[in-house]
């Protein structure tokens, strides 16, 4: 199992799906600089094999602090990335920076 932080998100034009997510590896104490943009399917795949993803927010300097746990909610057979358990057919990663 690996642990990752998500610091930024790019949504589709309708803001229904996250198309790309900016990922940071976590070593148990620190979130490392970004390892790049991952496609939504890669994050869903990681969650399906027990990788942990959390949203992270900028702290002092180039450090980040943990915010919300990201998990999958299935609505009508479609998987969505969410920080809550609402059965809403859209990804919701909270107050992450967009872009």
C-alpha positions in Angstrom: 0.0 0.0 0.0 1.3 3.4 -0.9 0.2 6.8 0.4 -0.3 9.9 -1.8 -1.4 13.5 -1.4 -3.4 15.4 -4.0 -2.7 19.1 -4.1 -4.6 20.3 -7.3 -7.2 19.0 -9.7 -8.3 19.6 -13.3 -12.0 19.0 -14.0 -13.8 18.4 -17.2 -15.9 21.2 -18.8 -19.0 20.2 -16.9 -17.1 19.8 -13.6 -18.4 16.3 -13.3 -15.1 14.4 -13.5 -11.6 15.2 -12.3 -9.5 14.6 -15.5 -6.1 15.0 -13.9 -4.8 15.2 -10.3 -1.5 16.6 -9.1 0.0 13.8 -6.9 2.6 14.0 -4.2 4.2 10.8 -2.7 4.1 10.5 1.1 6.8 8.9 3.2 4.8 8.8 6.5 6.0 12.2 7.6 6.3 14.5 4.6 4.6 15.0 1.3 7.4 15.2 -1.4 7.3 17.6 -4.3 4.8 16.7 -7.0 5.5 13.6 -9.0 3.3 15.0 -11.7 -0.3 14.9 -13.0 -2.1 11.6 -12.9 -5.1 10.6 -14.9 -8.3 10.0 -12.9 -8.3 6.3 -13.9 -4.8 5.9 -12.3 -6.2 7.2 -9.0 -9.2 5.0 -9.2 -6.9 2.0 -9.9 -4.7 2.9 -6.9 -7.7 3.1 -4.6 -8.9 -0.3 -5.8 -5.6 -1.9 -4.7 -5.7 -0.2 -1.3 -3.4 2.8 -2.0 -4.4 5.8 0.2 -5.1 9.2 -1.3 -5.8 12.4 0.7 -6.3 16.0 -0.3 -3.4 18.2 0.9 -3.3 21.9 1.4 -0.3 24.3 1.3 1.3 25.0 4.6 4.4 27.0 5.3 7.1 27.1 2.7 6.7 24.2 0.2 5.2 21.9 2.8 1.7 20.5 2.8 -0.7 19.4 5.4 -3.2 16.5 5.2 -6.8 17.6 4.6 -9.5 15.0 3.6 -9.4 11.3 2.8 -10.4 10.5 -0.8 -12.5 7.4 -1.5 -14.7 6.0 -4.2 -18.5 6.3 -4.2 -20.5 4.4 -6.8 -23.6 5.9 -8.2 -25.6 3.9 -10.8 -22.6 1.8 -11.6 -20.2 4.7 -12.1 -17.3 5.3 -9.7 -16.6 8.9 -8.4 -13.8 10.3 -6.4 -15.2 12.0 -3.3 -14.2 13.3 0.2 -17.7 12.6 1.5 -20.2 9.8 1.3 -22.8 11.6 -0.7 -24.4 9.6 -3.5 -23.9 12.5 -6.0 -22.9 11.6 -9.5 -19.8 13.8 -9.7 -16.3 13.9 -8.3 -15.9 16.1 -5.3 -12.4 16.8 -4.0 -13.3 19.7 -1.8 -11.5 23.0 -1.9 -8.4 21.8 -3.8 -6.7 24.3 -6.1 -7.9 23.9 -9.7 -5.6 24.0 -12.7 
